[in-house]
Each structure stands twice: as structure tokens, then as C-alpha cells.
Amino acid sequence: MYGIIAEDKSDVEVLKVIVKRLANNQSISMKGKGYHGCGEMLRKGSSQLKVFLKLGCQRFIICYDADRSSPCHRYDEAVAKIITPFGHKDKYCVLVPIQEIEAWILADLQAVTKIIPSWVPTKIYNHPESVNDPKEALEKLSRNTKKRPRYSHATHHVKIAEHLNLSRVKAKCKSFLPLENLVLKGEGNIK
């Protein structure tokens, strides 16, 4: 069973979808907790992981977007404020999507057409993790002729995750690899 925490609920839901797809097992048990931002996650995350451990979780995922900070700094901060107080040094994965987890969607924009058929993106992002604000980029790209975005983070985020080409995401987003290693090999990313 997996215990997943992230800065917000939609990121937890995206990770649940991706873990099930990576494992090729839709019946994997998961517990998740999304917070109202990184500050709350950093303050309360270790306590939540302890609850997940008591509930039987054996693998743990912490998702902390890099935003405009150094991914190494974010990783170290998550380890210091969440993993070290948690005290369980085995089978955890600190995911630090470079910029935001939406970079993974930019890695495979074709997946968007499965959910928003009226939007056929033509732009290709070979380095989606270099985009400063992927969520905003998705909204801008999806604007229709009336200048309203077709993509809505709250509405489409999880649904698009169901259609992502995970091989493409892996090839374009190095931040995806620790998740794949945890799910497929049972290897955490202990430094």
C-alpha cells in the first residue's frame, strides 16, 4: 500500500493514477493527503506519513514542486522536514517535479486531446521542465478564439494523467524517474 502526500489534492490524485498505471494494477491500495500549499505539507507531512504507516502503507511518496527553486534544495528540505522526523528510512520517494507536476503534461500534450477534443495542441515541448510555470503555459496554450482557456487545472489535471504516454514523460522529465523506480523496483531515493 502507498501513502502519498503532496502540496494539493489534485497532485495526490494524479500520482494515484500514475502509480496504478506504472504498476499495471488498478487495485493497488493507496492513501493520500493533499495540503493547502507546501508550508502546510512541510509542517504536517511527517505526522501524516506516521498515520499512513500505522494504516499499513509500505511505500511513501512525497511530491514537492520545485517551482523556481533548486530541485536539490527542495529535496533536502523535504527530507529534513518530513522524512527525518518520520523516521522511516526505507521505501520512500521524494518527487520534485522541476517547476511543477504540470510539466509532465507538457511532455505529452497529445494526451490533452483525449480529454479536450476541441483543443489540438501543435506545440511540442522537448524540455518541459525548463518552462517556468507549466500550469500557466497549459492555460495559455489552450485559449480558444474567445481568449478563454479550455484547460482547467482543477477539472482536467487528473483526467489527462490517465492518458499520458508515461514513456514520453520519462524521456523528457528526469523528475519522473524516482517515482518509476519506487513503483517498478521498490527502490526509494535515499541520498
C-alpha positions as CSV (number, residue, x, y, z in Angstrom):
1,M,0.0,0.0,0.0
2,Y,1.2,3.5,-0.9
3,G,0.9,6.6,1.2
4,I,1.1,9.8,-0.9
5,I,1.3,13.4,0.3
6,A,1.5,16.5,-2.0
7,E,1.0,20.2,-1.9
8,D,-2.5,19.9,-3.1
9,K,-5.2,17.2,-3.5
10,S,-5.1,17.2,-7.3
11,D,-1.4,16.3,-7.3
12,V,-2.2,13.4,-5.0
13,E,-4.9,12.2,-7.4
14,V,-2.6,12.5,-10.4
15,L,0.0,10.4,-8.6
16,K,-2.5,7.8,-7.7
17,V,-3.4,7.4,-11.4
18,I,0.2,7.3,-12.5
19,V,1.2,4.7,-9.8
20,K,-1.6,2.4,-10.8
21,R,-0.6,2.8,-14.5
22,L,3.1,2.2,-13.8
23,A,2.3,-0.9,-11.7
24,N,-0.3,-2.1,-14.3
25,N,-2.6,-2.7,-11.3
26,Q,-5.8,-0.7,-10.8
27,S,-6.5,-2.4,-7.4
28,I,-3.4,-1.1,-5.6
29,S,-4.4,0.4,-2.2
30,M,-3.4,4.0,-1.6
31,K,-3.9,6.6,1.0
32,G,-3.4,10.2,0.1
33,K,-3.3,13.6,1.7
34,G,-3.2,16.9,-0.2
35,Y,-2.4,20.1,1.6
36,H,-3.1,23.8,1.1
37,G,0.4,24.5,-0.2
38,C,3.9,23.5,0.6
39,G,4.1,25.2,4.0
40,E,1.4,23.1,5.5
41,M,2.8,19.9,3.9
42,L,6.2,20.6,5.4
43,R,4.7,21.2,8.8
44,K,2.3,18.3,8.9
45,G,3.8,15.8,6.4
46,S,5.8,13.6,8.8
47,S,2.8,13.2,11.1
48,Q,0.6,12.1,8.2
49,L,3.2,9.6,7.0
50,K,3.2,8.1,10.5
51,V,-0.6,7.7,10.2
52,F,-0.1,6.0,6.8
53,L,2.5,3.7,8.3
54,K,0.0,2.6,11.0
55,L,-2.6,2.0,8.4
56,G,-0.3,-0.4,6.6
57,C,1.4,1.7,4.0
58,Q,4.8,0.3,3.0
59,R,5.8,2.8,0.3
60,F,5.7,6.6,0.6
61,I,5.6,9.3,-2.0
62,I,6.2,13.0,-1.1
63,C,5.6,15.4,-4.0
64,Y,7.1,18.9,-3.6
65,D,7.2,21.1,-6.8
66,A,10.5,22.8,-7.4
67,D,8.7,25.9,-8.7
68,R,11.5,28.3,-9.3
69,S,13.8,26.9,-6.5
70,S,16.6,24.4,-6.8
71,P,15.3,20.8,-7.0
72,C,18.2,19.7,-4.8
73,H,17.2,22.3,-2.2
74,R,13.6,21.2,-2.3
75,Y,14.6,17.6,-2.0
76,D,16.8,18.3,1.0
77,E,14.1,20.4,2.6
78,A,11.5,17.6,2.2
79,V,14.0,15.1,3.7
80,A,14.8,17.4,6.7
81,K,11.3,18.5,7.5
82,I,9.3,15.3,6.5
83,I,11.4,12.2,6.2
84,T,13.8,12.7,9.1
85,P,11.1,13.4,11.6
86,F,9.1,10.5,10.1
87,G,12.0,8.2,10.9
88,H,11.1,5.5,8.4
89,K,14.2,5.5,6.1
90,D,13.0,2.8,3.7
91,K,10.9,2.8,0.5
92,Y,10.2,6.4,0.1
93,C,10.3,8.7,-2.9
94,V,10.7,12.4,-2.7
95,L,9.4,13.6,-6.1
96,V,10.5,17.1,-7.0
97,P,8.8,17.9,-10.3
98,I,11.0,20.5,-11.9
99,Q,8.9,23.6,-11.8
100,E,5.5,21.9,-11.4
101,I,3.9,18.4,-12.0
102,E,2.1,20.0,-15.0
103,A,5.5,19.8,-16.8
104,W,4.7,16.1,-17.1
105,I,1.5,17.1,-19.1
106,L,3.6,19.4,-21.3
107,A,5.8,16.4,-22.1
108,D,2.8,14.7,-23.8
109,L,0.4,17.3,-25.0
110,Q,-1.2,14.8,-27.3
111,A,-2.9,13.3,-24.1
112,V,-4.9,16.5,-23.8
113,T,-6.9,15.8,-27.0
114,K,-8.3,12.7,-25.3
115,I,-10.0,14.9,-22.7
116,I,-10.4,18.2,-24.6
117,P,-11.1,17.2,-28.2
118,S,-11.7,20.8,-29.3
119,W,-8.0,21.6,-28.5
120,V,-5.4,20.0,-30.7
121,P,-2.1,21.4,-29.4
122,T,0.6,21.8,-32.1
123,K,3.5,22.9,-29.9
124,I,6.0,20.2,-28.8
125,Y,8.0,20.6,-25.6
126,N,11.2,18.6,-25.8
127,H,12.3,20.1,-22.4
128,P,9.1,20.7,-20.5
129,E,10.9,21.1,-17.2
130,S,12.5,24.2,-18.5
131,V,9.1,26.0,-18.7
132,N,8.9,28.4,-15.7
133,D,5.2,28.0,-15.0
134,P,3.8,24.9,-16.8
135,K,0.3,25.3,-15.3
136,E,0.1,28.8,-16.8
137,A,1.6,27.6,-20.0
138,L,-1.1,25.0,-20.4
139,E,-3.8,27.6,-19.8
140,K,-2.3,30.0,-22.3
141,L,-1.9,27.3,-25.0
142,S,-5.5,26.2,-24.6
143,R,-7.1,29.6,-25.1
144,N,-9.9,29.5,-27.6
145,T,-10.9,32.2,-30.0
146,K,-12.8,34.0,-27.2
147,K,-9.5,34.1,-25.2
148,R,-10.8,31.7,-22.6
149,P,-8.7,28.7,-21.6
150,R,-10.0,25.3,-22.3
151,Y,-7.6,23.7,-19.9
152,S,-8.5,24.0,-16.2
153,H,-6.2,22.5,-13.7
154,A,-9.0,21.6,-11.3
155,T,-11.1,19.9,-14.0
156,H,-8.6,18.3,-16.3
157,H,-5.4,17.5,-14.4
158,V,-6.3,14.0,-13.2
159,K,-8.2,13.0,-16.3
160,I,-5.2,13.8,-18.6
161,A,-2.9,11.8,-16.3
162,E,-5.0,8.7,-17.3
163,H,-3.9,9.2,-20.9
164,L,-0.3,10.4,-20.6
165,N,2.3,8.4,-22.5
166,L,4.5,7.6,-19.5
167,S,7.4,6.6,-21.7
168,R,7.4,10.0,-23.2
169,V,7.1,11.7,-19.8
170,K,10.0,9.6,-18.5
171,A,12.2,10.5,-21.5
172,K,11.5,14.2,-21.2
173,C,11.2,14.7,-17.4
174,K,14.0,13.4,-15.2
175,S,11.9,14.2,-12.1
176,F,9.7,11.3,-13.1
177,L,12.4,8.6,-12.6
178,P,12.3,8.3,-8.8
179,L,8.6,7.5,-9.0
180,E,9.1,4.9,-11.6
181,N,12.0,3.3,-9.6
182,L,9.8,3.2,-6.4
183,V,6.9,1.6,-8.2
184,L,8.7,-0.8,-10.5
185,K,11.8,-1.7,-8.4
186,G,10.7,-0.9,-4.9
187,E,13.7,1.4,-4.6
188,G,13.5,4.7,-2.7
189,N,15.7,7.7,-3.4
190,I,17.8,7.8,-0.3
191,K,20.8,10.1,-0.8
